[in-house]
Amino acid sequence: MTDSRQRNALGVDHDALAEGFGPDDIEIDDNTDTVLFDGDTGSLPLIGRKALVLLMKRTHVTSVTHPREWQAVLDHIDGIRSRLNDMFLELVIDRANEVAYKRQAGQDLGSTFSTLLANRAYVRDEVALLLHLRDVHHRAMREAEEAAYVERTDLIESLRYVRPADTRDHVRADKAAERAIDRLTEDRFLLRTDDPDRLRISPVIKTLLTVERLQAFTDAMQTADPSDPNDGGAETEEDE
């Protein structure tokens, strides 16, 4: 490398990047508030931007899954909230359960804005699991347990009780139950542990399943057509 190569405000050698050095090879202080790239007009430090990006990519950020980003949301709450507001989104923070998430702005005013959010549908097995998980988590917290855990086999067994009485292909139904568990794991309502059969229930289950949404899910299950696996589902606001 020669001294004539241009570097940005962080000292990143652009020619070095061209030679194959990726972002993982560059160490940047998360708390830096200098210009991160040419033409950068942002005001959040790097860790604040990482937290904002995570909030945009995920349905929520928790202290359990992303402790550094959770702390960054608290440290840079005004800047992150302002940037979300620019996109007609609101920042919601549940400090008791240490969960942060975004939602459509102006709902209480009946306002309609362009949005980055869309309604994601949950099928019957997923709704049944969400209701079951919230109940298990509630009991664990009531008994002052540090965290709530479930076994995959127990979750599959719990879904067998909501199947139509005339279900014949239980192997296929069990596979659908496995897919429901996997989806809730992808959505981080369930967190993986060292034991692949043992899952931790995220505290976000209490925050995102509000009383109103819980009632809507319960109503959907009660009025569902038992012969239709997609009936009994419900919608929740998610990232598009």
Backbone bond lengths (Angstrom), bond angles and torsions (degrees), N, CA, C in turn:
res aa  C-N    CA-C-N  psi(-1)  N-CA   C-N-CA  omega(-1)  CA-C   N-CA-C  phi
1 M - - - 1.456 - - 1.522 109.99 -
2 T 1.322 116.32 148.40 1.453 119.86 179.93 1.504 109.70 -112.87
3 D 1.327 115.89 160.76 1.458 120.97 -178.96 1.514 111.87 -70.64
4 S 1.344 117.33 -14.85 1.464 120.04 -175.31 1.521 112.51 -79.57
5 R 1.323 118.24 -8.80 1.461 120.32 -178.10 1.521 110.48 -69.00
6 Q 1.336 115.14 138.64 1.455 120.41 -178.21 1.520 110.31 -77.56
7 R 1.307 115.36 141.74 1.455 121.96 176.42 1.523 108.26 -126.06
8 N 1.324 115.56 151.22 1.460 118.13 178.10 1.515 109.69 -86.26
9 A 1.325 116.88 -172.04 1.465 120.76 -174.09 1.519 112.98 -64.06
10 L 1.355 117.09 -18.16 1.465 119.53 179.54 1.513 111.98 -95.64
11 G 1.324 117.07 0.32 1.450 119.70 -179.59 1.511 113.08 82.06
12 V 1.327 118.24 19.78 1.457 121.37 179.77 1.517 109.15 -82.03
13 D 1.300 116.50 127.03 1.460 122.57 -178.26 1.530 108.32 -83.35
14 H 1.358 117.27 108.61 1.451 120.61 -177.64 1.522 112.01 -65.65
15 D 1.328 117.49 -34.51 1.459 119.59 178.63 1.521 110.57 -68.08
16 A 1.330 116.16 -33.06 1.462 119.37 177.02 1.523 110.32 -64.20
17 L 1.323 116.48 -37.50 1.456 120.08 176.65 1.515 110.21 -62.60
18 A 1.311 116.23 -40.80 1.456 120.20 -179.85 1.520 111.73 -64.09
19 E 1.346 116.90 -27.80 1.463 120.96 -179.27 1.515 112.37 -83.70
20 G 1.339 117.40 -0.73 1.453 118.96 173.24 1.502 115.66 118.21
21 F 1.306 118.56 3.20 1.450 120.68 176.27 1.528 108.16 -80.36
22 G 1.328 116.92 118.44 1.455 120.99 -177.80 1.502 111.57 -89.20
23 P 1.343 116.53 176.87 1.463 121.77 -179.61 1.518 113.28 -57.49
24 D 1.347 117.56 -30.58 1.454 119.83 -178.88 1.519 112.11 -68.55
25 D 1.342 116.56 -16.30 1.458 120.21 -179.25 1.518 111.48 -88.54
26 I 1.344 117.14 -4.55 1.456 121.14 -176.78 1.517 109.29 -108.16
27 E 1.295 117.04 122.53 1.452 120.81 179.80 1.526 109.33 -96.75
28 I 1.317 115.47 119.17 1.458 121.30 -179.93 1.518 107.79 -125.30
29 D 1.290 116.06 132.87 1.459 120.57 178.30 1.527 109.37 -64.48
30 D 1.335 116.67 124.64 1.458 121.14 -177.98 1.520 112.61 -59.37
31 N 1.304 117.68 -25.40 1.457 121.08 -176.13 1.526 112.92 -93.40
32 T 1.320 117.18 5.10 1.454 119.20 -178.96 1.522 110.28 -65.98
33 D 1.303 116.60 140.94 1.459 120.59 178.18 1.523 110.76 -119.03
34 T 1.331 115.26 21.11 1.454 119.28 177.58 1.522 109.48 -84.90
35 V 1.326 115.69 174.22 1.463 121.12 178.82 1.521 109.12 -63.97
36 L 1.328 116.58 129.51 1.465 120.47 -175.73 1.522 112.92 -93.52
37 F 1.344 116.56 -19.79 1.459 120.08 179.48 1.518 107.89 -159.54
38 D 1.316 116.24 165.74 1.459 120.79 -177.59 1.529 110.69 -58.70
39 G 1.330 116.53 128.44 1.454 121.58 178.44 1.515 114.21 81.51
40 D 1.329 117.75 8.52 1.467 122.09 -177.90 1.520 110.60 -67.46
41 T 1.337 116.10 123.92 1.469 121.01 176.89 1.528 111.48 -115.87
42 G 1.320 116.73 8.94 1.455 120.22 179.96 1.516 111.75 -68.42
43 S 1.325 115.69 155.98 1.463 119.78 -177.95 1.530 113.07 -114.69
44 L 1.337 117.58 -13.60 1.463 119.45 178.85 1.523 110.34 -76.50
45 P 1.337 117.66 144.12 1.454 119.65 172.32 1.516 109.40 -68.44
46 L 1.303 116.96 169.59 1.457 120.99 -174.38 1.528 112.60 -55.89
47 I 1.326 117.84 -45.40 1.461 119.97 -177.46 1.525 110.72 -65.21
48 G 1.356 117.13 -34.13 1.457 120.05 176.71 1.516 111.45 -65.91
49 R 1.319 116.63 -37.54 1.465 120.66 178.53 1.529 110.39 -69.57
50 K 1.320 116.37 -38.38 1.462 119.74 177.24 1.528 110.45 -61.15
51 A 1.324 116.24 -41.55 1.461 120.25 179.18 1.524 110.59 -65.30
52 L 1.335 117.30 -41.47 1.458 121.78 179.24 1.531 110.59 -63.25
53 V 1.315 116.53 -44.52 1.468 120.42 179.17 1.525 110.40 -61.78
54 L 1.332 116.08 -41.77 1.461 119.83 179.96 1.527 110.88 -64.11
55 L 1.321 116.60 -39.97 1.466 120.44 176.72 1.525 111.23 -62.49
56 M 1.320 117.51 -35.01 1.453 120.61 179.08 1.521 111.62 -74.87
57 K 1.330 117.17 -34.38 1.463 120.68 -177.12 1.519 112.44 -81.00
58 R 1.329 116.95 -33.94 1.463 121.25 -174.67 1.520 110.90 -108.78
59 T 1.325 115.14 163.61 1.458 119.01 175.71 1.513 111.26 -71.74
60 H 1.350 116.71 -25.41 1.461 119.59 -176.31 1.516 110.15 -162.94
61 V 1.322 115.53 164.04 1.463 123.56 175.30 1.520 106.87 -126.84
62 T 1.318 117.22 131.70 1.461 120.45 179.22 1.523 110.17 -125.67
63 S 1.313 115.48 161.19 1.464 120.40 177.80 1.513 111.04 -70.50
64 V 1.336 116.88 -19.81 1.470 120.97 -179.81 1.521 110.72 -77.45
65 T 1.327 116.63 -48.03 1.462 120.23 -175.70 1.528 113.25 -84.95
66 H 1.327 117.57 -33.28 1.473 121.16 -177.06 1.526 109.36 -141.26
67 P 1.320 117.95 73.91 1.467 120.91 -175.03 1.523 114.47 -60.39
68 R 1.340 117.93 -39.09 1.465 119.67 -178.29 1.518 111.32 -69.54
69 E 1.345 116.50 -41.30 1.457 119.77 179.32 1.532 111.22 -70.01
70 W 1.337 117.03 -36.10 1.469 120.52 176.23 1.523 110.00 -59.56
71 Q 1.322 116.83 -45.63 1.455 120.55 179.58 1.530 110.61 -65.67
72 A 1.331 115.89 -35.65 1.465 119.72 179.31 1.528 111.07 -66.01
73 V 1.335 117.53 -35.56 1.467 120.41 176.62 1.526 109.24 -60.37
74 L 1.325 116.95 -43.23 1.457 120.60 179.54 1.529 111.18 -67.79
75 D 1.326 116.57 -40.17 1.465 120.82 -176.60 1.531 112.43 -70.98
76 H 1.328 116.09 -29.04 1.469 120.39 -174.82 1.527 110.16 -125.54
77 I 1.303 115.74 38.76 1.460 121.92 -172.82 1.526 112.44 -60.42
78 D 1.337 118.41 -40.89 1.468 120.60 -177.38 1.524 111.39 -66.19
79 G 1.328 116.30 -45.40 1.462 119.76 -179.49 1.516 112.27 -66.09
80 I 1.332 117.20 -42.06 1.463 120.77 179.59 1.518 110.63 -67.33
81 R 1.324 116.92 -42.51 1.469 120.43 178.96 1.532 110.31 -61.24
82 S 1.322 117.12 -42.18 1.456 121.06 -179.27 1.526 111.45 -61.81
83 R 1.314 116.67 -41.97 1.465 119.96 -179.13 1.523 111.76 -69.73
84 L 1.311 116.82 -35.31 1.464 120.07 175.19 1.532 110.54 -67.69
85 N 1.343 116.34 -40.55 1.464 120.10 178.32 1.525 111.42 -59.72
86 D 1.341 117.01 -35.22 1.458 120.68 177.85 1.528 111.66 -59.63
87 M 1.334 116.43 -22.91 1.473 121.73 179.92 1.527 111.08 -106.78
88 F 1.337 116.67 21.80 1.461 123.16 179.71 1.529 112.13 60.13
89 L 1.304 116.21 35.79 1.454 122.04 178.03 1.518 109.85 -120.94
90 E 1.316 116.33 151.50 1.454 122.48 177.25 1.522 109.58 -113.22
91 L 1.319 115.93 145.94 1.456 121.87 174.45 1.521 108.43 -94.20
92 V 1.319 115.71 127.39 1.459 121.41 177.97 1.524 108.05 -117.82
93 I 1.329 115.95 129.38 1.462 120.66 -178.98 1.517 110.01 -123.81
94 D 1.313 115.84 123.75 1.460 123.01 174.65 1.528 106.04 -104.67
95 R 1.320 116.26 95.57 1.462 120.09 -175.43 1.530 112.02 -69.74
96 A 1.319 116.57 -31.66 1.470 119.47 -178.84 1.518 111.17 -62.72
97 N 1.338 116.51 -43.21 1.460 120.90 -179.83 1.520 112.52 -99.04
98 E 1.340 116.21 -0.60 1.460 122.95 177.53 1.525 111.63 56.38
99 V 1.333 113.78 57.30 1.457 122.51 179.25 1.521 108.74 -130.35
100 A 1.316 116.19 136.80 1.463 121.70 174.11 1.521 108.39 -125.90
101 Y 1.336 116.02 139.40 1.460 119.53 177.36 1.518 109.43 -153.40
102 K 1.307 115.36 169.73 1.465 121.77 -180.00 1.514 108.82 -111.77
103 R 1.340 115.66 156.08 1.456 120.44 174.96 1.521 108.70 -149.77
104 Q 1.310 115.83 164.47 1.453 121.58 179.05 1.528 110.22 -60.78
105 A 1.321 117.03 133.73 1.461 121.31 -179.79 1.520 110.77 -80.28
106 G 1.329 115.88 154.02 1.449 122.08 172.20 1.502 115.92 76.25
107 Q 1.327 118.25 14.08 1.463 119.78 -178.39 1.526 112.29 -63.22
108 D 1.319 115.82 -36.13 1.465 118.90 -178.68 1.526 112.18 -72.49
109 L 1.333 116.89 -15.40 1.462 120.76 -179.90 1.526 111.88 -99.47
110 G 1.325 115.36 -3.76 1.450 119.18 -177.26 1.519 112.38 72.11
111 S 1.318 116.68 18.82 1.467 120.55 -178.71 1.523 110.32 -78.14
112 T 1.308 115.54 151.02 1.454 120.96 177.70 1.518 108.38 -120.05
113 F 1.319 115.98 118.53 1.455 121.60 178.81 1.519 109.03 -121.93
114 S 1.343 114.73 159.67 1.454 118.30 168.23 1.526 107.24 -61.03
115 T 1.317 117.18 145.65 1.455 118.64 -173.54 1.515 112.25 -141.09
116 L 1.319 115.13 153.40 1.458 121.73 173.24 1.526 110.61 -94.21
117 L 1.329 116.68 -0.87 1.461 120.49 -176.17 1.520 110.28 -101.74
118 A 1.308 114.71 151.64 1.462 121.07 176.16 1.517 107.97 -138.74
119 N 1.319 116.55 157.30 1.453 120.30 177.90 1.522 110.19 -79.14
120 R 1.314 115.53 123.90 1.462 120.50 177.26 1.525 108.43 -100.93
121 A 1.312 115.37 129.90 1.457 120.12 -178.46 1.525 110.80 -86.87
122 Y 1.324 115.35 137.21 1.454 121.85 172.70 1.524 108.07 -109.94
123 V 1.337 116.24 131.70 1.455 120.28 179.84 1.526 109.64 -79.44
124 R 1.338 115.57 174.57 1.463 120.62 -170.79 1.530 112.56 -56.31
125 D 1.329 117.91 -47.59 1.466 119.74 -178.40 1.521 111.29 -60.22
126 E 1.332 117.29 -38.42 1.464 120.57 -179.31 1.522 111.10 -69.00
127 V 1.327 116.56 -40.77 1.463 119.95 177.57 1.529 110.39 -64.16
128 A 1.338 116.27 -44.06 1.470 120.25 178.71 1.515 110.85 -60.42
129 L 1.326 116.97 -39.66 1.468 120.43 178.63 1.524 111.13 -67.01
130 L 1.329 117.57 -42.43 1.460 120.44 179.33 1.521 110.96 -59.33
131 L 1.315 116.42 -43.98 1.467 120.15 178.83 1.524 110.72 -64.36
132 H 1.322 116.27 -41.11 1.467 120.57 179.41 1.528 111.16 -65.93
133 L 1.321 116.57 -43.76 1.467 121.10 -178.49 1.527 111.09 -64.42
134 R 1.332 116.20 -40.21 1.457 118.60 179.26 1.528 110.20 -63.58
135 D 1.320 116.54 -38.11 1.461 120.59 179.36 1.523 111.06 -66.65
136 V 1.329 116.96 -44.05 1.468 120.85 178.89 1.521 110.72 -63.33
137 H 1.344 116.08 -42.99 1.464 120.22 179.74 1.521 110.56 -64.08
138 H 1.320 116.97 -41.26 1.463 120.95 179.84 1.528 110.84 -61.52
139 R 1.321 117.13 -43.26 1.462 120.42 179.83 1.530 111.21 -65.12
140 A 1.331 116.12 -40.13 1.462 119.87 -179.60 1.524 111.35 -64.81
141 M 1.334 116.57 -41.51 1.459 119.92 179.76 1.527 111.03 -70.05
142 R 1.325 116.37 -35.14 1.461 120.27 178.66 1.528 111.16 -64.80
143 E 1.333 115.45 -31.53 1.462 120.89 178.42 1.521 112.14 -90.69
144 A 1.345 116.07 11.96 1.467 123.39 175.45 1.524 112.73 61.66
145 E 1.327 117.12 31.31 1.453 119.79 174.69 1.524 109.41 -77.87
146 E 1.326 115.31 150.07 1.470 120.14 -176.40 1.527 111.35 -66.48
147 A 1.316 117.10 -36.81 1.458 121.70 179.98 1.524 108.66 -155.08
148 A 1.324 115.26 163.37 1.467 120.83 179.96 1.521 109.15 -109.85
149 Y 1.319 116.56 131.71 1.460 122.40 -178.72 1.522 110.04 -124.66
150 V 1.334 115.24 151.92 1.456 121.68 176.50 1.533 108.55 -138.55
151 E 1.330 115.75 156.64 1.457 121.96 175.16 1.527 108.70 -101.14
152 R 1.325 115.47 142.17 1.471 119.48 179.22 1.528 111.04 -57.16
153 T 1.314 116.40 -42.02 1.464 119.76 -178.96 1.525 111.11 -62.70
154 D 1.333 116.38 -36.68 1.474 119.58 178.62 1.520 111.26 -68.96
155 L 1.330 116.64 -35.32 1.464 120.04 178.65 1.532 110.76 -66.38
156 I 1.326 115.54 -42.01 1.462 119.31 177.93 1.527 109.80 -62.94
157 E 1.323 116.05 -41.27 1.459 120.53 178.89 1.530 110.82 -62.82
158 S 1.331 116.96 -39.00 1.461 119.49 -179.40 1.525 111.84 -64.55
159 L 1.340 116.98 -31.08 1.456 120.41 179.69 1.521 112.36 -75.38
160 R 1.313 116.76 -22.41 1.466 119.26 178.82 1.522 111.38 -64.08
161 Y 1.317 116.45 -24.23 1.465 120.04 -178.93 1.527 112.69 -77.09
162 V 1.342 117.45 -16.60 1.463 119.61 179.97 1.525 112.03 -104.90
163 R 1.319 116.45 6.24 1.457 119.79 177.91 1.521 110.40 -77.57
164 P 1.336 115.87 151.78 1.466 118.87 174.44 1.527 110.56 -57.68
165 A 1.312 116.06 144.64 1.464 120.73 -177.33 1.524 112.27 -62.23
166 D 1.334 116.89 -25.54 1.461 119.48 -177.15 1.532 112.81 -94.63
167 T 1.319 117.79 15.34 1.460 120.66 177.06 1.522 110.01 -60.90
168 R 1.330 116.35 127.90 1.469 120.49 -178.78 1.526 111.82 -108.18
169 D 1.324 116.02 -40.10 1.466 119.74 -177.22 1.531 109.05 -91.70
170 H 1.323 116.10 83.77 1.464 120.09 -177.34 1.527 111.59 -74.85
171 V 1.313 117.25 -24.74 1.472 120.20 176.85 1.527 109.40 -64.24
172 R 1.315 115.12 -46.09 1.470 119.59 178.56 1.524 110.60 -64.96
173 A 1.329 116.30 -40.01 1.468 120.18 179.38 1.525 111.00 -64.49
174 D 1.333 117.06 -37.96 1.462 120.55 177.71 1.525 111.34 -65.38
175 K 1.323 116.67 -36.81 1.463 120.07 177.53 1.529 110.47 -65.46
176 A 1.339 116.07 -37.55 1.466 119.62 176.40 1.524 110.23 -64.90
177 A 1.329 116.63 -36.71 1.462 121.15 177.11 1.522 110.59 -64.31
178 E 1.335 116.38 -40.56 1.470 120.76 177.57 1.522 110.23 -61.08
179 R 1.328 116.48 -41.54 1.469 120.08 179.43 1.526 110.70 -65.02
180 A 1.322 116.68 -37.07 1.460 119.77 178.07 1.524 110.90 -64.25
181 I 1.321 116.74 -41.57 1.466 121.26 177.51 1.523 110.18 -62.86
182 D 1.327 116.14 -43.61 1.470 120.60 -179.21 1.525 110.53 -63.30
183 R 1.328 117.18 -38.85 1.464 119.11 -178.66 1.521 111.10 -67.58
184 L 1.324 116.95 -41.32 1.457 119.07 178.84 1.522 111.19 -69.55
185 T 1.325 116.60 -25.14 1.466 120.20 173.50 1.523 109.78 -71.87
186 E 1.323 117.00 -41.44 1.465 120.81 176.46 1.526 110.92 -62.21
187 D 1.320 116.30 -36.55 1.465 120.65 179.28 1.521 112.46 -82.89
188 R 1.329 116.11 0.30 1.465 123.74 174.11 1.527 113.98 67.45
189 F 1.309 116.28 25.44 1.457 118.67 166.29 1.527 108.61 -77.49
190 L 1.328 115.30 -26.45 1.459 122.74 174.95 1.521 108.53 -118.80
191 L 1.323 116.57 138.32 1.464 122.03 -178.08 1.524 109.22 -116.00
192 R 1.322 115.93 134.94 1.459 120.65 179.91 1.527 111.39 -69.72
193 T 1.322 116.28 152.01 1.459 122.75 174.85 1.532 108.19 -124.65
194 D 1.318 116.63 -176.23 1.470 120.10 178.56 1.522 111.60 -64.49
195 D 1.320 116.06 -26.19 1.466 121.38 176.93 1.523 108.39 -92.98
196 P 1.336 119.47 115.68 1.467 120.97 -176.19 1.527 114.10 -61.38
197 D 1.338 117.96 -19.37 1.465 120.45 179.73 1.524 112.00 -93.66
198 R 1.332 116.59 -8.34 1.457 120.62 -177.02 1.517 109.27 -110.02
199 L 1.328 117.06 127.95 1.456 122.46 -176.76 1.519 109.94 -125.04
200 R 1.315 114.80 145.08 1.455 120.37 176.65 1.511 109.72 -97.92
201 I 1.316 117.03 135.68 1.462 120.83 177.80 1.523 108.22 -82.03
202 S 1.323 116.10 123.51 1.456 119.74 -179.94 1.522 110.60 -70.45
203 P 1.322 117.84 141.06 1.475 120.62 176.81 1.518 112.60 -62.30
204 V 1.333 116.74 -12.51 1.462 119.71 178.53 1.523 111.02 -63.85
205 I 1.328 117.03 -20.36 1.466 120.85 179.48 1.525 110.79 -57.81
206 K 1.325 116.21 -35.23 1.463 120.74 -179.73 1.517 111.33 -76.19
207 T 1.322 116.64 -35.68 1.458 120.96 -176.29 1.526 112.18 -76.23
208 L 1.329 116.98 -46.32 1.458 120.63 -174.58 1.522 113.20 -82.02
209 L 1.322 117.39 -27.81 1.462 119.49 175.65 1.523 108.41 -89.64
210 T 1.307 114.98 78.04 1.459 121.19 179.60 1.524 109.85 -65.72
211 V 1.319 116.10 169.40 1.466 120.32 179.22 1.526 110.29 -58.73
212 E 1.337 116.85 -41.83 1.461 120.77 -179.18 1.521 111.23 -65.39
213 R 1.320 116.28 -45.12 1.462 119.70 -179.75 1.524 110.77 -68.95
214 L 1.310 116.54 -36.79 1.454 120.76 177.52 1.526 110.44 -61.10
215 Q 1.328 116.41 -42.16 1.460 120.24 179.02 1.520 110.63 -66.30
216 A 1.327 116.94 -39.71 1.463 120.51 179.01 1.523 110.75 -63.50
217 F 1.333 116.98 -41.52 1.458 121.18 178.33 1.525 110.30 -64.88
218 T 1.326 116.38 -42.96 1.464 120.48 -179.76 1.527 110.49 -63.39
219 D 1.332 116.85 -43.55 1.460 120.95 178.34 1.521 111.14 -62.13
220 A 1.333 116.17 -39.73 1.464 120.02 -179.65 1.525 111.20 -63.10
221 M 1.330 116.64 -38.66 1.458 120.61 179.17 1.526 110.71 -68.47
222 Q 1.315 117.47 -39.23 1.462 121.24 -175.52 1.517 112.79 -72.59
223 T 1.322 117.01 -27.60 1.460 120.80 -178.08 1.524 112.73 -101.67
224 A 1.334 116.93 8.04 1.459 120.93 -174.72 1.522 111.72 -72.63
225 D 1.327 114.66 151.22 1.461 121.53 170.66 1.525 107.21 -81.05
226 P 1.324 119.61 112.04 1.452 121.53 -175.18 1.519 114.22 -62.19
227 S 1.322 117.52 -18.99 1.459 119.96 -179.66 1.520 112.77 -84.44
228 D 1.339 116.98 -9.10 1.462 121.51 -177.02 1.521 109.36 -113.55
229 P 1.356 118.49 110.17 1.463 121.12 -177.91 1.514 113.87 -64.54
230 N 1.356 116.66 -20.00 1.463 119.70 178.53 1.516 112.38 -89.00
231 D 1.341 116.23 -14.30 1.449 118.93 175.90 1.522 107.90 -81.66
232 G 1.329 115.19 153.82 1.462 117.74 -174.36 1.500 110.98 89.34
233 G 1.355 114.87 3.79 1.447 118.81 176.53 1.516 110.44 -85.08
234 A 1.312 115.88 177.86 1.459 120.97 179.59 1.509 107.84 -154.54
235 E 1.323 115.36 168.62 1.451 120.04 -177.98 1.514 110.65 -113.37
236 T 1.317 114.99 149.70 1.454 121.16 174.51 1.513 107.83 -140.24
237 E 1.307 117.55 151.88 1.455 122.26 -176.51 1.511 110.00 -76.97
238 E 1.328 115.97 120.25 1.453 120.68 -176.98 1.523 109.84 -133.68
239 D 1.340 115.20 178.65 1.452 120.14 175.58 1.510 110.00 -71.29
240 E 1.307 115.44 143.68 1.463 119.25 179.85 1.508 108.45 -80.26
